[in-house]
Amino acid sequence: MLFRVTRNCPWNKCLFCHIYKGRRFERRSLEELLSDIDAIYAISEELKALSWRIGEGGEITREVLAYVFNRPFDECVRMVALWLHFGGKTVFLQDANSLVLKAETLAKVLFYLRQKFPQIERITSYARSRTIAKTKSVEDLRLLKEAGLTRLHLGLESGSDLVLQYMRKGVTASQHIEAGRKVMEAGIELSEYVMPGLGGKKWWREHAVRTAEVLNQINPHFIRLRTLMVLPEMPLWKKVEDGDFELQSEEEVVREIRLFIEHLEANSYLISDHILNLLGELEGKLPEEKEKLLKIIDGFLSLPKDEKMNFCLGRRLGLYERLDDMKDPVKWKQVEELRLQLEREYPGGVEGAVFKLKERFL
Ligand code: SF4
């Protein structure tokens, strides 16, 4: 269940982000949040009563879902029905930085939520490192953990102060470290998001090495990759157009990720689960599986140029998931024919077409 404790992003200045641009940030009051929980609870009781009425014994079965979705129930009822059908065990707090709320306020909300829905096992939220570094103590975070907060996703993006400053991330590398360590000390699961490509052609080495160094000092449970993609709605687009920021090619980003992993010494689980990442199979426990990860990368880098382009295109078309998928002769031929045609006819060539295809993923 998605549960909005604030609206939009209190920072909203990062050059590479378009999600909340033009939207005003708002904190939701404690009263409003508690009454939302009451409303969800009332809906869940109505759904159980409905289930009894149609002979489903109070469970939110497929039949109850079909009943709700085939009649003009509103979106909230449908969302709660789906949530309960799948066990009602996980909640995601929205929007960009729930920890901007006072720890006591948020804890009251989480305690109440779990009192009403004791089956909840996991509550996750996005948060900003700067907010945690500057406004939350380890005790605050422990209180939130006790209230039910199980995992935080932090947008680290980069460990390079140069890159962070240029991208107007509003946080320094040392604040990232401070925040990450506090979260770990409080016993909350920590997932740090890294953005390959964010250093551009100019700072890619600095970006890769410093980011690894920062993560080595945090030792988060998870490191998640989410490669940079620039859209016209993002302030970074203008910088790209002006030539102030030069985007890397797909291959250059893969080389950067190799350098990043080489320098990683954290005891973390690395995940490449975003569709914008070229190599989705880069997943493993560090440091044990570092060699395995580097081997996957080298597998791509050692391909002849045309084969690399074949993979990039096939991956962006959704035909390949892993490098080995290129061994399927039917898929390979399908992609190769298109690659040759694009090379002849598409104005930006295959790279231009791949960039266009990636726009669909955001
Ligand atoms: S803090 Fe997060 S949501 Fe806010 S502008 Fe930056 S990237 Fe976007």
Residues whose N, C-alpha, C, O or C-beta is under 5 A from the ligand:
A	BS01	SF4	C9 W11 N12 K13 C14 C17 A96
